[in-house]
Amino acid sequence: MTEAIVTKFRVGGMDCANCASKVENAVSRVPGVMEVGASYTAQSMTVTHTGVPLAAIRNAVKAVGYTAAPAEAPAETSADHDDHFELGDGPWWKIRKAVLTWACGLALVAAYLIGQVLPEIGHWAFLAALLVGLVPIGRRAITGALHGTPFSIETLMSIAAIGAVFIGATEEAATVVLLFLVGELLEGVAAGRARASIRSLTDLVPKTALVERNGQTEEIQADALAIGNILLIRPGDRIAADGDIMEGNSSIDEAPVTGESVPKRKGAGDPVFAGTINTDAVLRVKVTAAAADNTIARVVKLVEQAQESKAPTERFIDRFSKIYTPGVLVVGALVAIVPPLVLGWDWNEWIYKGLAVLLIGCPCALVISTPAAIAAGLSAGARRGLLLKGGAVLEGLRKITAVAFDKTGTLTAGKPVVTDIVVVGRTETQLLSTAAALESGSSHPLAVAILAKAKEAKAPVPPAFGAKALTGKGVSGNVGGVLVLLASPSAAAETAAIPEDMTSRIGAFNDEGKTVSVLLANGQIAGLFAIRDEARPDAAAGLKALRDAGIATVMLTGDNRRTATAIGAGLGIEVKAELMPEDKQRIVREMQSAGQVVAKVGDGINDAPALAAADIGIAMGGGTDVALETADAAVLHGRVADIPAMIDLSKTTMSNITQNIVIALGLKAVFLVTTIVGITGLWPAILADTGATVLVTANAMRLLGWKPKKH
């Protein structure tokens, strides 16, 4: 069996769902092509094939009036300098469709003026104006028919315009063609705006970066940064790459990427994202992702991929339009023929009405109603760190009835912190200084928590001598001439008696899911540290928002039952603990069998089976590559509140699609009636379709301004 090859193309000139459909139909007819997905919003196409020459695919695209080049080809050579390779990035009034619209408009004005001065040739002047716009439209109709799209919008338009000429309505036909071209141009402008909304993210990343090398600082191109490079980020600088802070403490303005209005205070060990702004202090940052893999690049890439996959509603509309368009031709023919033939009514009048029906039936507004909203919804989510891998995911989220969360790194931050300190015979600062001295240089999570607490409290860290790890027990050493042991309660009890009140405190901390470390100084208890991986700051609010929306929540974790129960009690969520990966998957299946539509949220490899089993799997920001690849969606910025926001975005988008379909079909129904009874004619008919397209597109673009609700 021949192995399937997947090739990504950039396609120039697509600016509506009809364009994408024509490209898909043409390429799917190439022998060896297995599957095609085209996105007019991303102006991209993914082709699954069995080794088809790329030239054959490019020629198929070119045959229906567009240009194509492999995505990795340089932009300036992507079309081999042929045929206006348009990516929609230039001024809208200079693109090919705009030039054609201007030409047709000027020709129509000229025809009108000629008709006023020389009435005897007015008909021919309007015919010439008509041909300026109709010839390109007719050519597209013919090429579409020859390459798998016989019932296109251009076909309906051409038949109506030519028919109008034969019954003497040349002036109206020319006006109709101009209005059609204006509608197409507006579609292109709207599509360009949708593209720009997501591509503008790439502009957030600065073009250059300051890199430290051999004690010197040099400026290099940001796209040349490599993992491990050390960046110097000055106050006011945009950060050029994803990385971890090595040195410095500053507020980071993440609003350009996440929409958060309040800057976040970050210090050593904290992650930073490309495109965010360092506000008030110098930072040294170690690059953790190359330019092609930084947060923003991944957002753009995933959104473009998502726009190529169609939502169920969009697929239904596509199938419906394939029946609807030929149906319109039949209805138009019946309106034109039956009344004169059966009832003896005026042929010219009813042919005119039949042609108007063809224009009313143009499916532009209907076809664009769903993909325009889906594209805008995907873009709006991506700009706020909500990545959805396709329209099907965006549509499916609104049906979720239960959300299963992992604990560590999902409901919690995944970083243990010191929650409580109990001191005996000394100050808290002294206790922290001694413990931090022992733990200096350790990467153990508990050590990192104590060091972070000492730094936060500005506790000095003296040197420790003879420090050594005691396997399974703790760490010991000499700090300021004092023999010190930092160990688990059981290990500490082997060296010193632990008073009853301390034992009670330790038990209480353990009941709260906290790990306790005991500090002994010269064999005497000096204090306790209680450490726990705390819930994310927004976890309680996020879970409440889900419950308020009638969505059930449950925690599925491999952690011990005591710790999980303590965290769950604080968050008000049902807990299932001490689970293996297969247990999590089994529970998700059981929830589905009970009739629930389940979303699974997780960040680790052990979440992958459950993520795959769920109706929708959601990877938490900073999660493993396995989780991100397995999941259907991703929350880049690690906020639990983003889960209800994602569901709200789905509901808002689907509501927008419903509005669009009502607008598209409602206007057609109204004008169909007014045309049949003789109130409206050809140019109001096409104006109705153009108007519906503009309204539908404008309504969809409102989604670009979507913002999550505050919880």
C-alpha positions in Angstrom: 0.0 0.0 0.0 1.4 3.4 -1.0 2.2 5.6 2.0 0.1 8.8 2.2 2.0 12.1 1.9 0.6 15.3 3.4 1.6 18.6 1.7 0.7 22.1 2.9 0.1 24.8 0.3 -0.4 28.5 0.4 -3.2 29.4 -2.0 -3.6 32.9 -3.4 -6.9 34.6 -4.3 -9.4 32.7 -2.1 -11.7 35.0 -0.2 -14.9 33.1 0.3 -16.2 29.6 1.1 -17.2 29.2 -2.6 -13.6 29.8 -3.6 -12.4 27.1 -1.1 -15.0 24.7 -2.4 -13.9 25.2 -6.0 -10.3 24.6 -5.1 -11.2 21.4 -3.1 -13.3 20.0 -6.0 -10.6 20.7 -8.6 -7.7 19.2 -6.6 -9.7 16.2 -5.5 -10.1 15.2 -9.1 -6.3 14.9 -9.6 -5.4 11.2 -9.7 -3.6 10.1 -6.5 -5.2 12.8 -4.3 -6.9 11.2 -1.3 -8.1 14.2 0.7 -8.2 18.0 0.4 -8.9 20.7 3.0 -8.8 24.3 2.0 -9.3 27.4 4.2 -10.1 30.7 2.5 -9.5 32.6 5.8 -6.0 31.2 6.2 -5.5 31.0 2.4 -4.0 27.6 2.8 -4.7 24.0 1.6 -3.6 20.7 3.0 -3.5 17.8 0.5 -3.2 14.1 1.4 -1.9 12.2 -1.6 0.2 9.2 -2.8 3.2 11.1 -4.3 1.4 13.2 -6.8 3.7 15.7 -8.5 3.2 19.1 -6.8 3.0 20.8 -10.3 -0.2 18.7 -11.0 -1.8 20.1 -7.8 -0.7 23.6 -8.6 -2.1 23.3 -12.1 -5.4 22.1 -10.8 -5.6 25.1 -8.5 -4.5 27.5 -11.3 -7.2 26.1 -13.6 -10.0 27.4 -11.4 -8.4 30.9 -11.1 -6.1 30.7 -8.1 -2.4 30.2 -7.4 -0.7 27.7 -5.1 2.8 27.0 -3.8 4.2 24.7 -1.1 3.9 26.4 2.3 7.7 26.2 2.8 8.5 28.0 -0.5 9.8 31.6 -0.2 6.9 34.0 -0.6 8.6 35.9 -3.4 9.0 32.8 -5.6 6.0 30.9 -4.5 4.2 31.3 -7.8 7.3 31.4 -10.0 6.5 35.0 -10.7 3.4 34.1 -12.6 -0.1 35.2 -12.2 -0.6 37.6 -9.3 0.0 35.5 -6.2 -2.4 37.3 -3.9 -2.3 36.6 -0.2 -4.6 39.5 0.6 -1.9 41.5 2.5 -1.9 44.6 0.3 -4.4 47.5 0.3 -7.8 46.1 -0.6 -8.4 48.6 -3.3 -5.4 47.3 -5.3 -6.2 43.6 -5.4 -7.5 42.1 -8.7 -11.2 41.9 -7.7 -11.1 45.6 -6.7 -9.6 46.6 -10.0 -12.3 44.6 -11.8 -15.0 46.2 -9.7 -13.7 49.7 -10.4 -13.5 49.0 -14.1 -17.0 47.7 -14.2 -18.3 50.6 -12.2 -16.6 53.2 -14.5 -17.9 51.4 -17.5 -21.4 51.5 -16.2 -21.2 55.2 -15.4 -19.8 55.8 -18.9 -22.6 53.8 -20.5 -25.2 55.9 -18.6 -23.6 59.1 -19.8 -23.4 57.8 -23.4 -27.0 56.8 -23.2 -28.0 60.3 -22.1 -26.1 61.9 -25.0 -26.6 59.2 -27.7 -29.8 57.2 -26.8 -29.6 55.2 -30.0 -26.4 53.5 -28.9 -27.2 53.4 -25.2 -28.2 49.7 -25.3 -24.8 48.8 -26.8 -22.9 51.0 -24.3 -24.6 49.1 -21.4 -23.9 45.8 -23.2 -20.2 46.7 -23.3 -20.3 47.7 -19.6 -21.9 44.4 -18.8 -19.2 42.4 -20.6 -16.4 44.1 -18.6 -17.7 42.3 -15.5 -19.5 39.3 -17.0 -16.6 37.9 -19.1 -14.4 37.2 -16.1 -17.4 35.8 -14.2 -18.4 33.6 -17.1 -14.9 32.3 -17.5 -14.8 31.3 -13.9 -18.2 29.6 -14.3 -16.9 27.6 -17.2 -13.6 26.6 -15.6 -15.5 25.7 -12.4 -17.9 23.4 -14.4 -14.9 21.7 -16.1 -13.2 21.1 -12.8 -16.0 19.7 -10.6 -18.2 22.7 -9.7 -20.9 22.9 -12.3 -23.5 24.6 -10.1 -21.4 27.6 -8.9 -22.5 31.1 -7.9 -20.9 32.3 -11.1 -23.1 29.9 -13.1 -26.3 31.4 -11.7 -24.9 34.9 -12.2 -24.0 34.2 -15.8 -27.3 32.6 -16.8 -29.3 35.5 -15.1 -27.2 38.2 -16.8 -27.3 36.6 -20.3 -31.0 35.9 -20.0 -31.6 39.6 -19.0 -29.9 40.7 -22.2 -32.2 38.5 -24.3 -35.3 40.0 -22.8 -34.0 43.6 -23.2 -33.0 44.3 -19.6 -29.4 45.1 -20.4 -29.1 48.1 -18.1 -30.3 46.0 -15.2 -28.0 43.1 -16.1 -25.0 45.5 -16.0 -26.1 46.9 -12.7 -26.6 43.3 -11.3 -23.0 42.3 -12.4 -21.6 45.4 -10.7 -23.5 44.7 -7.5 -22.3 41.1 -7.6 -18.6 42.2 -8.0 -19.1 44.7 -5.1 -20.4 41.8 -2.9 -17.4 39.6 -3.8 -15.0 42.5 -3.0 -16.6 43.0 0.4 -16.3 39.2 1.1 -12.6 39.5 0.2 -12.1 42.5 2.5 -13.9 40.7 5.4 -11.8 37.6 4.8 -8.6 39.7 4.9 -9.7 41.2 8.2 -10.2 37.7 9.6 -6.7 36.7 8.4 -5.1 39.9 9.7 -6.6 39.3 13.2 -4.6 36.2 13.7 -1.6 37.1 11.6 -1.2 40.3 13.6 -0.1 38.1 16.5 3.2 37.4 14.7 3.8 41.2 14.7 4.0 41.1 18.5 7.3 39.3 18.4 10.2 41.8 17.9 12.4 41.3 14.8 15.7 41.4 16.8 16.9 40.3 20.2 19.9 41.1 22.5 21.9 37.9 23.2 24.7 37.4 25.7 27.7 35.6 24.3 31.1 35.4 25.9 30.4 38.2 28.3 29.3 40.5 25.4 25.8 41.5 24.2 25.0 41.4 20.5 21.8 42.1 18.6 20.7 39.3 16.3 17.5 38.4 14.3 14.8 36.9 16.5 14.2 34.1 14.1 17.8 33.0 14.5 17.5 32.4 18.2 18.2 28.9 19.4 17.2 27.0 22.5 19.7 27.8 25.3 20.5 31.3 24.2 20.6 33.9 27.0 18.6 37.0 26.2 19.0 40.4 27.9 15.5 42.0 28.2 15.6 45.7 29.1 12.6 47.5 30.7 10.1 48.3 28.0 11.4 45.6 25.6 9.1 43.0 24.0 10.4 39.5 24.8 11.6 37.9 21.6 11.2 34.2 22.5 9.6 31.8 25.0 11.9 31.2 27.9 12.6 31.0 31.6 13.8 33.9 33.7 17.4 33.2 35.0 18.0 36.4 36.8 15.9 39.4 37.7 12.4 40.2 38.9 9.9 42.3 36.9 6.3 42.8 36.0 5.4 41.3 32.7 2.6 42.8 30.6 0.9 39.8 29.0 -2.1 41.8 27.7 -1.0 41.6 24.0 -1.1 37.8 24.1 -3.6 36.9 26.9 -5.7 40.0 27.2 -4.9 40.2 30.9 -5.0 43.9 31.9 -2.8 43.6 35.0 0.9 42.8 34.6 2.2 39.7 36.4 5.2 39.8 38.7 7.7 37.2 37.7 11.2 36.2 38.9 13.9 33.5 38.5 12.4 30.2 37.3 9.2 31.7 36.0 8.3 31.2 32.3 7.8 34.2 29.9 6.2 34.2 26.5 7.3 35.7 23.2 5.5 39.0 22.5 4.9 40.0 26.1 6.5 43.2 27.5 9.0 43.5 30.3 7.9 46.6 32.2 10.3 47.7 35.0 13.6 45.8 35.4 16.4 44.1 33.5 15.9 40.3 33.0 18.2 37.5 31.8 16.1 34.9 30.0 17.1 31.5 28.8 15.4 30.6 25.5 13.3 27.4 25.7 11.7 27.4 22.2 13.0 28.3 18.7 11.1 31.0 16.8 9.1 28.5 14.8 7.9 26.8 18.0 7.2 29.7 20.4 3.8 30.3 21.8 2.6 32.7 19.2 4.0 30.7 16.2 2.2 27.6 17.6 -1.0 29.6 18.0 -0.9 30.8 14.4 0.0 27.3 13.1 -2.8 25.5 15.0 -5.4 28.1 14.1 -4.6 27.8 10.4 -4.8 24.0 10.6 -8.0 24.3 12.5 -9.6 26.5 9.8 -9.0 23.8 7.3 -11.2 21.3 9.2 -14.9 21.9 8.9 -17.5 21.9 11.6 -20.5 19.6 11.3 -22.8 22.5 10.6 -20.4 23.8 7.9 -20.3 20.3 6.3 -24.1 20.2 6.4 -24.3 23.6 4.7 -21.8 22.4 2.0 -23.9 19.3 1.3 -27.1 21.3 1.4 -25.7 23.9 -1.1 -24.9 21.2 -3.5 -28.6 20.3 -3.7 -29.8 23.8 -3.1 -28.0 25.5 -6.1 -29.3 23.1 -8.8 -32.7 23.3 -7.0 -32.6 27.1 -7.5 -32.0 26.5 -11.3 -35.0 24.3 -11.4 -37.2 26.7 -9.5 -36.1 29.6 -11.7 -36.8 27.6 -14.8 -40.3 26.7 -13.5 -41.1 30.3 -12.6 -40.0 31.4 -16.1 -41.8 28.6 -18.1 -44.9 27.4 -16.2 -47.1 30.6 -15.9 -46.7 31.5 -19.6 -47.0 28.0 -20.8 -49.9 26.8 -18.6 -51.7 30.0 -17.9 -50.8 32.0 -21.0 -49.2 34.8 -19.0 -46.6 37.2 -20.5 -43.3 35.4 -21.4 -41.0 38.4 -20.9 -42.5 39.2 -17.5 -42.1 35.6 -16.2 -38.7 35.0 -17.7 -37.6 38.2 -16.0 -39.0 36.9 -12.7 -37.3 33.5 -13.2 -34.0 35.2 -13.8 -34.5 37.3 -10.6 -35.2 34.0 -8.7 -31.7 32.8 -9.8 -30.1 35.8 -8.3 -32.1 35.6 -5.1 -31.1 32.0 -4.9 -27.3 32.7 -5.0 -26.0 30.8 -2.0 -23.2 33.2 -1.1 -24.6 34.4 2.2 -25.7 30.9 3.2 -22.4 29.2 2.3 -20.4 31.9 4.1 -22.6 32.0 7.2 -20.8 29.2 9.0 -17.1 29.3 8.0 -17.0 33.1 8.5 -18.2 32.7 12.1 -16.0 29.6 12.8 -12.9 31.4 11.5 -13.7 34.5 13.6 -14.4 32.4 16.7 -11.1 30.4 16.3 -9.2 33.7 15.9 -10.9 35.3 18.9 -10.1 32.3 21.1 -6.5 32.1 19.8 -5.8 35.7 20.7 -6.7 34.9 24.3 -4.7 31.7 24.5 -7.6 29.3 23.7 -6.5 27.0 20.9 -9.2 24.9 19.2 -8.1 22.3 16.7 -11.0 22.9 14.2 -14.6 24.0 13.8 -15.9 20.6 15.0 -14.2 21.2 18.4 -15.5 24.7 18.6 -19.0 23.5 17.8 -18.8 20.5 20.1 -17.8 22.4 23.2 -21.3 23.9 23.7 -22.6 20.3 24.3 -20.3 19.5 27.2 -22.2 18.4 30.3 -19.2 17.3 32.5 -15.6 18.2 32.8 -13.0 15.9 34.3 -9.8 17.6 35.6 -6.4 16.3 36.4 -5.0 17.7 39.7 -1.3 18.4 39.5 -0.5 21.1 37.0 -4.2 21.5 36.0 -6.2 22.5 39.1 -3.0 23.2 40.9 0.0 25.1 39.6 2.3 22.0 39.7 4.8 23.8 42.0 4.8 23.0 45.7 4.9 26.1 48.0 5.5 26.6 51.7 2.1 27.2 53.1 2.8 27.1 56.9 5.9 27.6 59.1 6.0 26.6 62.8 9.0 28.0 64.7 10.5 26.9 68.1 12.8 29.2 69.9 13.8 31.4 66.9 12.4 33.7 64.3 10.7 32.6 61.1 13.5 34.4 59.1 16.2 32.4 61.0 14.4 29.2 60.4 14.1 29.9 56.7 17.8 30.9 56.4 18.9 27.7 58.0 16.7 25.5 55.9 17.6 27.4 52.7 21.3 27.0 53.4 20.9 23.2 53.5 18.8 23.1 50.3 20.9 25.5 48.2 21.5 24.0 44.8 18.9 21.3 45.1 16.3 20.9 42.4 14.0 18.7 44.5 10.4 20.2 44.5 10.4 20.6 48.3 13.8 22.3 48.3 12.7 24.6 45.5 9.6 25.6 47.6 11.7 26.4 50.7 14.3 28.4 48.6 11.4 30.3 47.0 9.9 31.1 50.4 13.3 32.3 51.7 13.7 34.6 48.7 10.2 35.9 49.1 10.9 36.7 52.8 14.3 38.2 51.9 15.9 35.8 54.4 19.7 35.6 54.0 21.1 32.3 53.0 24.4 31.5 54.7 26.8 28.8 53.5 26.3 25.2 54.6 29.3 22.9 55.2 29.3 19.1 54.7 25.7 19.1 53.4 24.6 15.7 52.2 21.4 13.9 51.2 20.2 11.1 53.4 18.4 8.7 51.1 14.7 8.5 51.9 15.1 10.8 54.9 16.2 14.3 54.1 19.4 16.4 54.1 21.9 17.3 56.8 24.9 19.7 57.2 26.6 22.3 59.3 25.2 25.9 59.2 26.9 28.5 61.3 28.5 25.9 63.5 25.2 24.2 64.2 24.5 20.6 63.1 21.2 20.7 61.2 18.9 18.1 59.8 15.9 18.8 57.6 13.9 15.5 57.3 10.5 13.9 57.2 8.7 13.5 60.5 9.5 9.8 60.7 13.2 10.3 60.0 13.4 13.3 62.5 11.8 11.1 65.2 14.7 8.7 64.9 17.0 11.5 66.1 14.8 13.5 68.5 11.6 13.1 70.4 8.7 15.1 68.8 6.4 16.7 71.4 2.8 15.7 71.3 1.6 19.2 70.3 4.0 19.1 67.3 2.7 15.6 66.4 -0.8 17.0 66.4 0.2 19.9 64.2 1.9 17.5 61.8 -1.2 15.3 61.7 -3.4 18.3 61.0 -1.1 19.4 58.1 -1.2 15.9 56.7 -5.0 15.9 56.8 -4.9 19.1 54.7 -2.8 17.3 52.1 0.4 19.0 53.1 3.9 17.4 53.2 5.7 18.3 56.4 9.5 18.7 56.9 11.0 18.9 60.4 14.1 21.0 61.0 16.4 19.8 63.8 19.3 22.0 65.2 21.8 20.1 67.3 19.3 17.4 67.9 16.5 19.7 69.0 13.3 20.6 67.1 13.7 24.1 65.6 10.5 24.2 63.5 8.2 22.7 60.8 7.6 23.5 57.2 4.2 22.5 55.7 4.4 22.3 51.9 1.7 21.7 49.3 1.0 22.1 45.6 -1.7 24.8 45.9 -4.7 25.3 43.7 -4.4 27.8 41.0 -5.6 31.3 42.0 -8.6 31.1 39.7 -9.5 27.4 40.1 -12.4 27.9 42.5 -13.9 30.7 40.4 -13.5 28.6 37.2 -15.1 25.5 38.7 -18.0 27.7 40.1 -18.6 29.1 36.6 -18.9 25.6 35.2 -21.3 24.5 38.0 -23.4 27.7 37.5 -23.6 26.7 33.8 -25.0 23.3 34.9 -21.8 21.4 34.0 -20.6 18.7 36.4 -17.0 18.6 37.5 -14.8 15.8 38.9 -11.1 15.5 39.7 -9.3 12.5 38.4 -5.8 12.2 39.9 -3.0 9.7 40.5 -2.1 11.5 43.7 -2.7 10.1 47.2 -6.3 10.2 48.4 -5.5 12.5 51.5 -3.9 15.2 49.4 -6.4 15.0 46.6 -9.4 15.1 49.0 -7.9 18.2 50.8 -7.5 20.1 47.5 -10.9 19.0 46.3 -12.6 20.1 49.5 -11.2 23.5 49.1 -12.4 23.7 45.6 -15.8 22.0 46.0 -15.1 19.3 43.5 -15.8 15.6 43.5 -12.5 13.6 43.9 -11.4 10.3 42.5 -7.7 9.6 43.6 -4.9 7.1 43.3 -5.7 6.4 39.7 -3.6 4.9 37.0 -3.8 6.3 33.4 -6.1 3.5 32.4 -8.4 4.2 35.4 -8.8 7.8 34.2 -9.7 6.6 30.8 -12.2 4.0 32.2 -13.9 6.6 34.3 -14.3 8.9 31.3 -15.9 6.0 29.4 -18.2 5.3 32.3 -19.3 9.0 32.4 -20.0 8.8 28.6 -22.0 5.6 29.0 -24.1 7.4 31.6 -25.1 9.9 28.9 -22.7 12.7 29.7 -20.7 14.6 27.1 -17.3 14.8 28.7 -14.3 17.2 28.4 -11.1 16.0 30.0 -8.5 18.6 31.1 -4.9 17.5 31.8 -1.3 18.4 31.2 0.8 15.2 31.5 1.6 12.0 29.6 -0.6 10.0 32.0 -3.5 12.1 30.9 -3.1 11.2 27.2 -5.4 8.1 27.2 -8.2 9.9 29.0 -7.8 13.0 26.7 -8.1 10.8 23.7 -11.2 9.0 25.1 -13.1 12.1 26.1 -15.5 13.8 23.7 -13.2 16.8 23.8 -9.7 16.7 25.3 -8.2 19.9 26.6 -4.5 20.3 27.3 -3.5 22.7 30.0 -0.8 25.4 29.2 2.8 24.3 29.6 1.7 20.7 29.3 3.7 17.9 27.7 3.9 17.6 23.9 2.0 14.3 24.2 -0.9 16.0 25.9 -0.9 18.8 23.4 -0.9 16.5 20.5 -3.6 14.2 21.9 -5.9 17.0 22.9 -8.5 18.6 20.7 -7.9 22.0 22.4 -5.4 23.7 24.6 -5.5 26.4 27.2 -2.1 28.1 26.7 -2.0 30.2 29.8 -3.0 27.6 32.4 -6.1 29.3 33.8 -9.0 27.0 35.0 -11.4 29.9 34.2 -10.4 29.5 30.5 -12.4 26.2 30.4 -15.8 27.9 31.0 -14.6 30.7 28.7 -13.9 28.2 25.9 -17.4 26.7 26.3 -18.9 30.2 26.3 -17.0 31.0 23.1 -18.5 27.9 21.5 -22.1 28.9 22.5 -21.5 32.4 21.3 -20.2 31.2 18.0 -23.0 28.8 17.4 -25.5 31.5 18.3 -23.8 33.7 15.7 -24.1 31.0 13.1 -27.8 30.5 13.8 -28.3 34.3 13.3 -26.4 34.2 10.1 -28.5 31.3 8.6 -31.7 33.1 9.6 -30.4 36.3 7.9 -29.4 34.5 4.8 -32.5 32.4 4.3 -34.9 35.1 5.7 -33.9 37.8 3.2 -34.1 35.3 0.4 -37.6 34.3 1.4 -38.8 37.9 1.6 -37.4 38.8 -1.8 -38.6 35.6 -3.4 -42.2 36.6 -2.5 -41.8 40.2 -3.5 -40.3 39.1 -6.9 -43.1 36.6 -7.7 -45.7 39.3 -6.9 -43.9 41.8 -9.1 -42.7 44.3 -6.4 -38.9 43.8 -6.9 -36.8 42.8 -9.9 -33.3 41.9 -11.0 -31.1 44.5 -9.3 -33.0 44.4 -5.9 -32.6 40.6 -6.1 -28.8 40.6 -6.3 -28.7 43.5 -3.9 -30.6 41.2 -1.4 -28.0 38.5 -1.9 -25.1 41.0 -1.6 -26.7 42.7 1.3 -27.3 39.3 3.1 -23.6 38.4 2.5 -22.4 41.7 3.9 -24.7 41.4 7.0 -23.7 37.8 7.6 -20.0 38.6 7.3 -20.3 41.7 9.5 -22.2 39.7 12.1 -19.5 37.0 12.0 -16.7 39.6 12.4 -18.3 40.7 15.7 -16.9 37.6 17.2 -13.4 39.0 16.7 -14.2 41.3 19.7 -15.3 38.4 21.9 -14.0 38.5 25.5 -14.3 36.0 28.2 -16.8 36.7 31.0 -15.3 37.8 34.3 -15.7 35.3 37.1 
